[in-house]
């Protein structure tokens, strides 16, 4: 059998179909400005946009409080323990002190990525190497071979591995850990956990460090603890904006937005171009101190980064420029074109630091020993001189000593003059020198500014924000010739499957990768110019109420394909306009958007429905509802889609029965009348009763459906209502508010189903998987409309989504629903008999 013939016989379910059709159809790529979606960016998004932050190291004791119940696993007892919300737990290292055996191993590989290390271990084992270990050292996963008694034996194995292309080195033991060296958790003086690694999957407050979202990991590093926070980028930015600026006034919101963009840019630059795997931020305390302004700043700039010459920049920032920012070549000894001096008019406070001559002599001695390997004992300092750049920043400090002149340069100056309070505040300073007996006795450094001076000044940004500067203007002031790029608009798209189901009908399976995450889209393209196929709406049970599985409906009705339809109640009643073969099933709600089918056209538009029953005398009654009880002063029609018997009517309800176009009876109240096979029942309340009582038994009557606002003269046979409108006349036109939809329909990303009509008279049926992080996140209505525009859709509407979203071809569900759900109604593609 030819492969092309199989598709005409059947379409296989999802992933089996993919393997087969990729061979048949090949892979088709649509790259839409993939500047941002490089390989590194793609991996970052697929990994959930999480950042590994080192909170602190060299800790032997800490106190934490879970903000929700958290399960931890004790590998010694092989039991799970629950840390309870709001309770206080103490962690400490016990059994400190190595009593381990010595030896040698060959280290082959080391990575922060455990999977990479596992792959290397498997390769070595497959190559025949024995005793291959993965050793956890802090965040490192080290691959080591052997337990050798001598360095020579380990060296022989290392040489062999080097000859095979590995880069190895010999490491010495001890390797067998002391059994008592543990992390222990104490609760009310009782040990409830003992292990080497503690993973906390939930929000945790750590005393003196902060409130950390995401995942907190506490690991043994030697004989102390290191704390890491694996945190989603958005939460990290919340914490950084709050920690760096701590704004409390909306007049500083633009500065906070600038900080959010700068921080995001710095992190992504280091992640993608600097190969940074673990970050350290001095002012990050998790969500502690995060207010609504910090969140607003991050959310309003979501996905925005600074770009220079096609690359995300290293958007460094500092607290206070001292009035003029620094030049990268003077601080980093590197020419970075976007880090150039700019003035911001900031008047900074003057700071003072005082050092004794003796203290500086000791520091200089240590510097000469460490940096120059010179054994000099306390060189007497005769003088100190500075060299500044053209902007007044000190770039060199010369120490005139008894043994010569020694210098400290650029970024080392601040660390050389550090104090218990931290680094020297800045390199904009002057020296006030005091001498005694020809030697430096005391040095006072007076300066302005805080920080290295590169990039954005945070205090300067606050001042510019107060003056009404937009955050983009603030960023472009401090970073020269950069662009602000929005990553949320970047899409990498791949058509995984494109196949002909049958003449006139094609099936597509499309992958997208966006800043927000991956999306999987399935699409049917029906050529309406082909008379061989047609579409029709269906009710799951053939009646007003009832639910069914879409695949069963498609198979049972011998349809080729189908999708779910409009919204419905728990009973299955359609919530919106629904018509089959010219008979009303349910009326519209607020004139919402519907797909309507006439004998010669398919239309998507907003539509409202009423009907009029008229007798031969010209007397008539307006009908405003269908297959339900009448409301105040209202008349409704009840037909076979309601069931066999109309709802009971009390004495204040007038009921008229029509069969074969003739009034059979009219009366007040009814225990439940059988609905005629070739007719219907009208029930009226209040003022509508007087119009209904104008009709007499034996009257010949005509029922006329009326549609508006622009479909008055259309002979509508079928209708499926949902909404809102997505596209009108080839432009995005979302009518959610006008159609009265609730926010849960209009906002956020969710599984979606939609219909569209193209300029070439094709009907496009789309489902978007969602609510499945890492697989498919769904779409907003705006994103759904943008996607459909790419396929030349000129009119489009939204259908019921969420767990209802489904597409079936030849009995097989092609999309990946977010949950199990039966549906009320939908749209079928059928062969024309």
N, C-alpha and C positions, 0 to 999 in steps of 0.2 A: 504494500500500500504506500502511495506517495505521502510524504509528510504534509503537503498542502491539502490533501484530501481529508486528513484527520480533523482539521478544524471545521470542516463542513459537517462532520459527523457529530462532534461534541467539543465542548471546551472543558478542559480539566480544571480542577480546583487550584486556586492561587499559585502556590509555590511550585507544584508540579508543572503547571502551565508555563511558569517563568523559564524553567530550565529548557523546556522544549522550544518555546517560541523565541528565546534569545538566539538559538541556532537558526531558526527560520528567518526571523526578522532582523537580527543584529541588534546592536545597541545604538540608540540615537541620542545625541547630547545637545542640549540647549544651554549654553553658558551665558548668563545675563550679567555682564559686568562682574566677573568673579575675582576682581582685585582682592576683595576682602576674604574670599573663601579659598585661600591657599590650602595646601595640604595640612599645614600646621593648624590653620583656623578650622578646617573641617574636622580634624581630630579633636580639637578643643570643644567644639560644639557637640560632637558625638559623645564625648565623655561627660557631658552635662554642664560644661562651663564652670567647673569647680577649680578652686585655687588652694594650694597647700601652703598654709602659713605657719611658720614656727613661732609659737607664743613665748616660750621660755625654755631654757636648758639648764643643766646642772642643779636641778631641784632634788631634794631628798624628802620633802614633805609638802603636801598641799591639801587644801580643803575645798570640796566641791558640793554643789547642791543641784540635782537634776530638776529641770522645770517641767518634766513629765516622767512617767514611769519608764525606766530603761532596763532592758535585759542585758546582762553581761554573762559571759561563759568562762567558767573556771576550768582550765585545762588539767589541773591537778586532781580535782574531784570529778571532772567531766559532768558538771552540773551547771544549770543556768541559775543565776541569781537576779532578783529584781531590785534595782535601786529605785526607791519610791520618791515620787514628786515632793519637793519641799523639804525632804530630810537632808541632814548634814552628814557627809561622809569624809573621813580623813584617809589620805593616801600617804604611804611612806615606803621607803626602801628598807628591806630587812636582809640580814645575812650578808652584809657587805664584807668583802675581803676575799681575794682569789685564793683558792686551794685547788688549783687545776693542773693537769698534766701538761708538760712541755711537748713540743713537736714541730713539724714543718708541713706546710701545704703549699700547693701551687694555686694562686688566685688567677682565674681566667677572665672574670667579667664582674662588673658591679653596676647596678642601676637602681633608681628609685622605683622602677616599674617591676613589680613581682613577676608579671607574665613574661616580660623579656628575659628575666633571669631563668624562669622555668623552661623557656624555649632553648636557651643555651645549655642548661643541664640535660635536657632530652637529647640534644645534638651530641653532646659528649658521651652520654651513655650509649647512644646508637653507634658511636664510633668505637666502642669497646672499653671505655675508661671506667674503672671501678671506683667506689667510694667518692661519688660526686655529691657535694653538699651545697645547700643554700644557707648561708649564715646571715641572720638579721643583725645589722649593726646600725642602731638608730633608724633612719629612713632608708638605709642602703640594704639591698639584697645582693650579697656577694656570692659568686659561684666559685667554689674551691674544690680541689681534687686531692685525695690522699690523706694519710696520716703517716708521715715519714719520720724516722728517727734521726736523720741527719740532713743537713742542708744540701749535701752533695747528691743524695738520692732524689730529693725534690728538684734539684737543678737539672738532673737528667731528664725528668719528665717535662719540665718547663721547656728545655731545648727542643724536645720532640714536638711539643705543642706549638712552639714558635715556628718550627719548620712547616707546620700545617696551616699557618696563617693566623694563629691566635697571638695576641699580645699578652704575655703572662709575667708574673713576678712571684718570687718565693716569699711567703709570710711565715712568721714563727708563732707558736702557741703561747699560752695554753689555749686549748680548744674545747675541752670538756667543762661546761659551766658548773660552778658550785651549786649544789641542789638547793641551798637555802637563800640564794640571791633572787629575791622576788619583789614584785609590786604587791603590797598588801592593802586591802581596803578595810578600814575599821568603822564599825557602826556601834556606837554606845560601848566602846572598849572591847568589842568582839570582832575577831577577824572573820569576814564573810566572803572574802575573795583573795586568791593568790595566783599570780600569773606574771608573764614577761611583758605582755602587751594588754592594754585596756582600751577597748574601742567603745565609745559612747555615741550611739546614734540618736541624738536628740539635743535639744537646747540645754546647755549646762552652764551654771554660774560657778566660776572658779575664784575663790577669794583672793583679792589683790590683783587679779588679772583681767576679769571681765565676764561678760555674758556671751557665750559662744554658740552660734547656730550651726546647722549642718552636722558634721561628724567630728568629734574630738577624739584624738588618739594620744594616749600616754604610753611611752615606750621606755624600756631600759636602755640607757646609753652608758656603758661601763658600769659605774656604781651609783648613778644618779638618774633622774627622770628628765625626759624631754617631752614637751607638750606641743602637739600639732593640731591645727584646726583646718579640716578639709571643708571649705566653705563655698557655697555658690557665689559667683562673681557679684551678683546684685547685692547680696547680704554683706559681702566684704566691702563694697563701695558705700553702703549705708554706714558701716562702722568707720570707714576712713574719712568720709565727709564730716561725720559728727566728731570724730577724734581730732581731725586737723583744724576745723574751723569753729565747731560748736556754736553755730548761729542760732539766735533766738528771735530775730526780727526779719520780717519779709523784705526789708530794704536790702538785706544781704543775700537774698535768694540767688541773684545772678552770679555772685561770687561762689556760692555753693555749687551751682551748676557748672561753673568753670572748673572747680575742684574735682567734680565728678568726672568730667571729660578728661582732665589731665591725669587723674588716677587710673582711669580705665585704659588710657593710651599707654601710660608707663607700664602697667601690668602686662598688657598684650605685647608690647615691644620686647620686654624682657623674656616673656614666655616664648615668643616666636623667633626672635633674632638673637637673644642672649642665652637661649637654652636654660633659662632659670627654671628650676623645678620646685624649689622651696623659697618662699618669700619671708622677709622679716620687716615689720612695720612698727616703728616706735610708738605711734599713736593709735594703734588698733587695739580696741578692747571689746571686739565683737559688737553686739547690739546695745551695749551699755551706753546710755546717754543719747541714743538715736531718737530724734524727734520727727515730727511730721515734715518739717522743713528739709531735713537731711534726706528723707525718703522721697520727697517731692523733687528735690534737685537731681537725684539719681534717676527717678522714673521719667521725668520730663526730658532727660537727655539720653534715654535708654539706647544703647548701641552706638552712640556717637564717639568718634575718636578723631585725633589730630593726625594728619597725613602730610608728609613732605616727600616730594619726588616718588610717589607711589608706595611709600612705606609708612607704617604707623611710627610715630616719633617716640623717642625716649623723653617723655614730658616730665622732666624733673621739676621740682618746685621747692620753695623754701619759705621761711616765715616772714623775713623783713629784708628788703634789698638795701636799706640804708639810703635810698633815693636813686640808686643806679644799679642795675643787675650786672652780673659778671659775664665775661667772655669765656666760652668753653676752652679755648686754647690756653687761657691763663690759669684755669682751675684743673682741667683734666689733661692738659698737654695734648689736646685733640681738637681739630677744627670741626665743629658741628654747626652747619650753616644756620640752623634755626635757633641756636642758643647764643645770641649776640646781645651786647649791652643795650638796655633801654632805660629811659628815665621814667619814673612814676610819680615824682614830686612828693614822695613820702618823707615826712619829718620824723626821724627815728630817735628813740631815747638813747642817751649815752650810757654805756656800760664800762665798768672798770674791773680789771683782774690784776691782782698783785702777786708777785713771785719773789722769793728771796734768791740772792745770787747763788747760795749754796745749793738750793733745790735745782736751779737751772744747770749748775755744774754736774750734778748727778745725772740729770736727764741727758745732757750732752755726752757724758761718759757712756751711758747705756746705748745711745744712738750710734756712737762711733764703734762700739763693740759689736752691736747687732748688725749694722749696715755695712761697716767698713772693715770689720774683723780686726780692729786695732785695739790693742791692750794699753789704754791710756788711763791713768788714775786722776780723776777730777781735774781736768785742765782749767786753770784759772781764766775767767772771762774778763778780758780787758775792755771790750766794747761790744755793742750789738748794733748792727746797721740793717736797714730795710731797703728793698728795691720794690717799687710799685709799677703797675702797668699804667697805661694812659688814662685809665678810669679811676685811679687812686687806690686800687686794691693791692695789697702786699702779695708779691709773687715769690719773694726770696727774703730769707732772714740770714744774715751773715754773723757768725760768732767769731770775734777776734780773740784768740787765746794765746797762751804762752807757747803753744805748739803749732800755731798756724791759724788760718781762717777756715772754718767749717760752715757749711750752709744747709739750711732746710728749705725745701721748695714747695710751692703751690699747695696741693691738697694735704701735704704732710704738716703744714704750719699749724693748722687748727688742732690736730691731734697732739703735736709736740707741746702746745701750751694748754692742754686740757686740764680740767680740775675735777673735783668730786661732783660738780654740777654737770659735767659733760665737756664736749669739745669747746674750744674757743668760739664765742658766738659768731664771729665773722672775720674776714681778712681786711676789713676797712678799719684801720686803727693807726694810732700813733704811740710812740714809746716815750715814757718818762723815766729816765735812768738815774739811779743814785749810786755813787761810788764811794768806796772806803779803802784807803791805802792802795789806790790804783786798780782795784778790782771791783767788779759789779757787786754791789751790796743789795740793791733792791730794784726790781723792775715793775713799773705800773703800765699796763696796756689799757689805753682808752680808745673805745671804738663805738661804732654804730652798726646796726643791722644784726640779723639773726639768720644763720645758715650759710650754705655754700654760695648763695647769690645767683645760682643758675636758674633760668626759666622763670616761672611765675612767682611773684611775691604774694603771699597770702594776705598780708596786711594791705598791700597795694591793691589787690583784687577787691577787698572789702571796701576800700575808699572809692574805687572806680564804680563799684556796684551802688554805693550811696549817691554817686553823681548821675546815675541813670544809665550806665553802660550795660549793654547786652552781654551775656556770657561769651558769645562768639567774638565780640569786640575785645573783651578782656583777654581772651586766649590769643587772639591775633596780635594784640599789643605786646605780649610777652614772648610769643613764639613767632619768629619772623617767617613770612612767606609760606604759611601752612594753610591747609584746608580742613574744614570740619566735615567729616564723612559720616553718614548714617549707615551702619552695618545692617540695620533691620530691613533695609531695602534690597540687600544683596541676596540673590537666589542662585543656587546651583541646581540645575534641573537635568534629570536623565530619564528618557523614555525607556523603561526596562522592557516593555512589551508593546508591540504594535502588530495587530493581526486582523485578518478578515474573518469574521464569524460566518458571514454569508453575504451574498451579493447585496450591497446597500447598507451593510452594518459592519463597523469596525470597532475593535476593542483596544483600549490603551491602558497600560499600567505605568504610572509616572512617579518617580522619586524626586523629592525636592529636599535640599538642605538649606536652611535659613538660620539667621542669627538665633532665632528662638528655639530651633531644633529641627528634626527631620519630619517630613510629611510624606504620606503615601496616598496617591490619588488613583482612582479607577474611573474610566470614562468610556461611555458608549457613544458612537457617532452614527446616527441614523440619517440616511439620505431620504428626505421627504419627497424628492422627485422620483423615487423608485416606488411604483405602485404595488410591488410585490409584498411589501411589509407595511403595517400600520400600527398605530398605538391606540390604547383604550384604557381608561381608568377602571379599577376594580374595587369591590368591597370584599374583605377577607371571607365573610360567611355568606355573601350575597344579600345580606340584610344590614339594617342600620347598626345593629350591635353585633359584636363578635370580633375575635382576634385570631390570627393564624400566622404560621411561619411563611416568609416570602417564598422560600424555595419550594414549599409544598403547593403554594398557589400557582407558581409558574409551571410546575409539572402538572398539576391538576387541570389547569386551563389550557394545557398544551401550547404554552407560549414559548417563544424563543428566549426572551429575557424580560427582566423587570426590575424596578426600583421601588423603594418605599415612597409613600405619598405625603399627604398633609397631616396636620396635627389631629389628635383625637383624644377623647376622654377615656377613662378607665374601662368603660363598657365597650369601647370601640366606635362610638359615635363620632363621625368626622366633625372637627371644629372649624367650619368654614364651608364655602360653597362646594357642593358635590352633586353632579348630575350624571345619569346613565340613560342613554337612548332617549333623551329629551325629557326624562322624568326627574323631578327634583328629589334629592335624598336629604340634603341639609342646606340651609340658607347661608348666605355670606355673613361674615362678621366685619363690620366697619368697612365694607367695600375693599377687603383685602385682595391681594394679587392672586390670580388663578390662571391655570392653563385651560383654554377653552378650545373645543374642536367643533368645527362646522363641516358640512359635506365637502368643502373645497379648501379649507384653510385650518391652520393651527395658530393660535394667538396667545401671547402672554401679556396680561394687562390687569390693572385694578378693575374690579367689576362688582356691582351690586345687583341683587335679584329681588323682584317681587312678582306676583302673579295676579291676574284678574279672572274671576269667574263671571261670565255674562250669559243672560238668557235671551230669548228671541224678542223680548219686550225692551231690551236695552238696559235692563236693570243689572247692576254689577256689584261685586264686593272685592275689596283689596285684600290680598293674602300676603302676609309678611313673614310667615314661619313655616317650617316643614317638619313633620314627623316628631312632634312634641306637643305638650299641652299649651294652649294659648295663654299669653300674658294679658295684662290689663288692656281692655279695648282692642284686642287683637284677634285676627282670624288666621288659622293655620290649616295647611293641607296635610292629610295623613294618607299614605299610599302603601303599596305592597312592601316597600322597603322597611317599613316600621315593624311588620310582622303580620300575623293573621288577624289580630283583633286590635282595634283602636284603644287608646287609653280611656278608662272610665271617665264619664263627664257628669259633674254635679248638675243640679237643676238650673243653675245660673249660666250654664254653657248650652248654647244651641248647636245642634249637630245636623248636618245635611249629608245624605248619602247619594253618590252618583255612580251609575253603572251604565256603560256603553253610551255615554253622553246624555243620559236622561236622569233627572232627579227621582230617586226611588222613595225617599222619605225625608221628613224634617221634623225634629222634635227637640224638646228641652230635656237635657239629662240623658244618660245612658249608662248601663252597667258595663259596657264594652261591646261595641258593634263589630261584627265580622267585616273585614275590608274586602270589597268586591274584587274579583280577579281582574276585571276590565274596567276598574273605576277607582274611586277615591272617596275620602270623607273630608268634609270641611267642619271644623269646630270653631265657634266664635264666642268671644266674651265681651261684656260691656256694650259700648256703642256699636261695635261691629255686628252684634246680634240683630239690630234693627234692619241692617242691610241684608243679612242672610234670610230674614223672615219675609223679604219681598219675593223669594223664590217659592214655587209651588211644586207639589208632586206632579210628575209628568212633564215638567219643563225640560225642553232641550237646551243644553248649556254647552258653552265652549270655554276651555281653560287656556289662557294665553300667558306664557312666560314673558316677563319684561326684564331687559338687561340694560345697565347703564355703567358709566356715563357715555361711552363712545361705541357701544355695541348694540344700539337699539334695533337695527335692521338685520342683525346677524341671526341665522338659523342655527342656534347652538344646540348640539346634540349631547356633547359630553363636557364636563367641567370638573376640574380638580383644584380646589383652593388651598392655599397655604400662605406664603409670603415671608418677608416683604419682597418687593421688587429689588433686584440687584443692578440691572442694566436696562436703560431705556434709550432707544435710538442710538445705540453704539457708544453710550457714555455711562459711567458709573452713576447710579441714581438709586440710593438706598432709602426706602420709604418706611423704615421700621417705626419711627416715632409717629408718623401720620397714620399708620395702620394699627397703632395701639399695642405694639408688642412689648412684653415685659423685658427688663434688662438681661435676664438669663438667656434669652434668645439673641439679643442684639450684641451683647458684649462678650469679649473673651474668645479664646480659641476652643473649638469644640468639633466633634465629628459633624460633617455637613453632607447634605444631599441637595442638588440643585438641577434645574432645567434651563436650557438656553436654546434660542433659535439663531442660527447664523445668517450672515448676509447671502450665503449660497443656498438657503432653505434646507439646512440640516438641523436636526434636533439633537442637542448635546445633553447627555445625562451624566452627572458627575457625583461621585461619592468621595469624601475625604475622611480617612481614618483619623481618630483623635483620642485624647485622654489616655494615651499609651506612651509615657515618657521613654525616650530612647528609641522608639519605633515610629510613632507618628503623633504629633501634638495637636493636629486639627488646624482649623483656619478661623479667622474672624470673617464677618460678612464682607468687609472691605477687601481682604485678601482673596476671598472666593471670587468676588467680582473681577478683581485684577487678573486672576488666573483665567477666567472665562473670556475676558477680552482678547487674550492672546490667540484664541481659537476663533476669532472673527465673530463672536457672539454679539448680536445687536439688541436682543431682548432676553432677559434672564430673570429667574425667580428662585427664591430659597424654598426648600421643602422642609419637612420635619427632619431633625438631625439627632444628635446625641446617640443613644444606644439604638434608636430606630433606624439609623442610617444603614442602608443595605443595597447591594446590587447582586443580582443573580443572573447567570447566563447558562442556559440549558440545564437548569436544576442545581447548579453549583454556586455557592456564595463566593463572589470574587473579591470583595473587600474584607476587612478585618474588623467586625463590629466590636465596640468597646464593652459590650455586655450582651447577655442573652435577652431577647425581647421579641414578643409577638407583635405584629402590626395590624392596623385596622384597614388600611387602604393603600393603593399605590398605582403604578402605571406599568402596563405590559406592552411588549413588542410582540406582535403576532404575525403569522403568515396570513395573507389574504386568500381566502378560499375561492 
